[in-house]
Amino acid sequence: MTILTMFILGSFTIPMRVATTPASMLWLLPLVVTISVVYKATKVGRMRLWSFAKESAVLFGSILVFIVVAALILYGLAWIATGQLPSLLSGSTF
């Protein structure tokens, strides 16, 4: 093996640090665009620019909506599981 090959293979053993800030979630958008374009490119029989762009945009939007809904549901379940809801319900509102 050459030095370059060993360096490339060795770099996969070190985990990449991924932040958990809301700004780091913006990296999700290029991934969703890529998934929707590649998926539509493999499914269409005849590619026309306008219909391909429209179908890719619809798929992009539906994937993004699904991810947001799933994140909100998981956030709500985590909120309930950590005991935030019982303490909220036991307090008086007056």
N, C-alpha and C positions, 0 to 999 in steps of 0.2 A: 504494500500500500504506500501511496505517496503521502507526503506531509500534509498536503491540502486535503486529501480524502480523510486522513485521521483527524484533522482539525474539524472538518464538517461533521463527521460522525460523533466526535467528542462533544460538540456543542449541543447535541440533542440530549445529553445526559444531565445538563444543568437546567433546572426548571426556570421558566421565564416568570418574572414577577409581574402579576397583573393587579392593578389597583382596583379597589371596589368603590370608587367614587362615581357619582352620577355622570361626570364627564367621560369616564372610561367606558361607559355603556354606549357612547357614540360610535365606538368601533364596531358595534353590532350592525350599523347601517350599511357599510360597504359589504359586509358578509351577506346580508339579506338581499342586497342588489345583485350580488354575484350568484347567489342561489336561484333567485327568480329568473334571471336572464339565462343561465345555463339550463335550468329545468325547461323553460319555454323553448329554448333552442333545440332541445332534444325531442320535444313533443309536437312541434308544428311540422306539417307536411310541406307547406309552401310558405316561404318567409317573405312577407311584405313589411316594409318598414313601419308603417303606421299601425297596422294591426298587431305586429310583434311588440312594438313599444307600449301600446295600450294594454295588451294582455300581460306583459311583464310588470307594468305599473300596478295593475289590479292585483296580481299575485304578490308584489312587494307590499302593497297596502294591507292585504289580508294576512300575510305573515306577521307584519308589524302589529296589527290589531290583536292577533292571537297572542303574541308575546306579551303585549301590555296587559291583556286580560289575565293571562296566566300569572304574570308578576303580581298583579293586584290581588288575585285570589291567594297566592302563596304568602303575600305580605299580611293579608287578613288572617290567614290560618296561623302564621307565626305570632301575630299580635294576640290572638286568642290563647294560643298555647303558652305564651310567656306570662300569662296571668294579668294582662292589662285590662281585659274586659271585666273580670269579677271585681276588681278594685274600683272600676268605673261605675259598675252597677250598684255597689254597696254604699257609695257616697250619696248624700242627699243633694238634690239640685236647688234647694231653697236656702 
